[in-house]
Amino acid sequence: MTEFRITHEIAQQHPDIRERLTATTIEAINESSARSADDAARVLRHKLGEIGVHISEAACLSAIERVRSGKQLHFEIEPTSNEE
């Protein structure tokens, strides 16, 4: 399953991060629907960067491919290493 892991610290500082991630991902996918998966991944990475979320190109590509194949993405909040 493709998951975006969000640290607990980020979730506390930005309580709407899950909603922002979802909305931004949907916007990027809709905007790049006619593009190749690689180009769409770059669009997604750029859009996520605009809201302060930095993610690898490989993870973005995986997310694009997952959504295009009709599967869902899962956003998960995990504790930071010092909270475990």
N, C-alpha and C positions, 0 to 999 in steps of 0.2 A: 504494500500500500504506500502511496506517495503521501508523505506527511510534511507539513511545515511545522517545525518545532519553534515555539516562542518561549523565551525564558520568562519565569515568573516576574523577574525584575522589570522587564519590558512591559508585561501585562499590567503591573501595578502603576507604572508611570504613564502608560497609554491604555486605559481600560477599554477603549474602542478599537484596539489593534486588530482583533479578530474580524470585526465588521469592515474595517478599512482594508485589510488584506483581501477579504472576499470581494468587496466592491471593486478594488483596483485590479484584481485578477480577472474578474468578469469583464471589466472595461478593456483591459489589454487584449483579452482573447477575442472579444467582439471586434475591436479595432483592427486586429491582425488576422481575421478569419480567412482572408484570401491570400495570405502569405504562406511561405514555407514554414515548417515547424521551427527551423533554426531562426528565421527572421522573427517569428512570433515569440520565441523564447527571449530574443534580444529586447523586443518591445516590452514583454512582461518584466524582465530584469530592470529595464530603465524606469518603468512606471513604479515598480516596488521601491527602487532607489529614491524616487521622488518623495515617498512617504517615510523614508528612513529605514527601509528594510533591505538589507544587503544579502543577496542569495547567489549561489553559483549559477553559471550558465547551464551546467548540466542539470541542476535541480529545476531550473525554469523549463528546460526542454522536456524533462520528465513530466512536469505539471501540464505542459501544453499537450503532450502526447496522451496523457491520461484523460484530460478533459475531452479532447477530440475523439477519443475512443468510447466516449459515453460514460466514463467512470467519474466518481466524485473525488475531490481533494479533501483531505482531513487536516485541519489546523489544530495543533496540540500545544498546550502550554506545559512546559516542564520547569522544574526549579533550577536556579543557577547552581553551579557546583558547590558554593558555600552554604546553600540552603538544604542540601541533601542530608 
